[in-house]
Amino acid sequence: TCHTYTPAEQADATLMCASAVDYDFAVPAGFHPDEAAIALVNGDDAAESARLHASLDTPCKAALKKLACLSTHATCGATSSPCQATCDAVSAACPAHVLTDLGV
């Protein structure tokens, strides 16, 4: 199924990616892309994730959010990975260890 965030969803603070994804994206049955994006950003270790995120500035957090959202919200009809520009933005905005710490 394809979906585009509605204005009401874009205003919903619980949908992490609603403000970052402005295109039709695929939603396979049983898959919740916003939950997947949150899991990607948070990682497997909650304490380590909290420590890492506390050390990051706002531009880095915004770049990571966009990367997570593009990674979990595949363009409808395709299974593409985030574009290089998004990865480059994270590299430019965040300390060098961030992508490694997140396993990206």
C-alpha positions as semicolon CSV with decimal commas, in nm:
position;residue;x (nm);y (nm);z (nm)
1;T;0,000;0,000;0,000
2;C;0,113;0,355;-0,066
3;H;0,058;0,641;0,174
4;T;0,122;1,014;0,194
5;Y;0,105;1,190;0,529
6;T;-0,210;1,400;0,564
7;P;-0,200;1,750;0,718
8;A;-0,344;1,602;1,039
9;E;-0,066;1,340;1,048
10;Q;0,196;1,606;0,979
11;A;0,074;1,788;1,291
12;D;0,086;1,469;1,501
13;A;0,400;1,483;1,717
14;T;0,389;1,105;1,771
15;L;0,466;1,046;1,402
16;M;0,838;1,110;1,394
17;C;0,869;1,121;1,016
18;A;0,551;1,306;0,917
19;S;0,734;1,637;0,888
20;A;1,037;1,487;0,714
21;V;0,872;1,270;0,446
22;D;0,685;1,461;0,175
23;Y;0,635;1,185;-0,083
24;D;0,426;0,870;-0,136
25;F;0,587;0,586;0,056
26;A;0,530;0,213;0,072
27;V;0,364;0,063;0,379
28;P;0,387;-0,317;0,368
29;A;0,125;-0,502;0,574
30;G;0,219;-0,507;0,941
31;F;0,504;-0,259;0,898
32;H;0,498;0,069;1,086
33;P;0,759;0,298;0,926
34;D;0,758;0,558;1,205
35;E;0,816;0,291;1,468
36;A;1,097;0,149;1,253
37;A;1,256;0,496;1,225
38;I;1,239;0,546;1,600
39;A;1,396;0,203;1,656
40;L;1,671;0,286;1,407
41;V;1,754;0,613;1,586
42;N;1,732;0,457;1,933
43;G;1,937;0,146;1,860
44;D;1,941;-0,171;2,067
45;D;2,081;-0,030;2,392
46;A;1,854;0,234;2,546
47;A;2,114;0,364;2,792
48;E;2,384;0,392;2,525
49;S;2,138;0,557;2,288
50;A;2,039;0,814;2,552
51;R;2,406;0,890;2,620
52;L;2,480;0,932;2,249
53;H;2,176;1,153;2,181
54;A;2,248;1,373;2,484
55;S;2,589;1,450;2,335
56;L;2,455;1,558;1,994
57;D;2,359;1,910;1,890
58;T;2,035;2,004;1,715
59;P;2,168;2,003;1,354
60;C;2,309;1,653;1,404
61;K;1,983;1,524;1,555
62;A;1,787;1,671;1,263
63;A;2,020;1,507;1,009
64;L;1,990;1,171;1,187
65;K;1,610;1,199;1,193
66;K;1,601;1,261;0,819
67;L;1,834;0,967;0,754
68;A;1,620;0,735;0,969
69;C;1,300;0,849;0,802
70;L;1,435;0,809;0,450
71;S;1,569;0,465;0,546
72;T;1,232;0,339;0,670
73;H;0,998;0,518;0,427
74;A;1,081;0,362;0,090
75;T;0,947;0,549;-0,211
76;C;0,626;0,384;-0,327
77;G;0,704;0,127;-0,595
78;A;1,074;0,109;-0,509
79;T;1,298;-0,027;-0,239
80;S;1,561;0,242;-0,239
81;S;1,804;0,339;0,031
82;P;1,865;0,697;0,142
83;C;2,042;0,915;-0,109
84;Q;2,407;0,996;-0,062
85;A;2,328;1,361;0,012
86;T;2,145;1,257;0,330
87;C;2,439;1,048;0,451
88;D;2,673;1,334;0,364
89;A;2,455;1,573;0,570
90;V;2,488;1,345;0,874
91;S;2,865;1,323;0,822
92;A;2,888;1,703;0,800
93;A;2,660;1,777;1,099
94;C;2,763;1,502;1,340
95;P;3,084;1,384;1,505
96;A;3,262;1,114;1,304
97;H;3,170;0,835;1,548
98;V;2,791;0,881;1,521
99;L;2,729;0,671;1,208
100;T;2,961;0,401;1,339
101;D;2,791;0,402;1,680
102;L;2,454;0,358;1,510
103;G;2,586;0,079;1,289
104;V;2,532;0,272;0,966
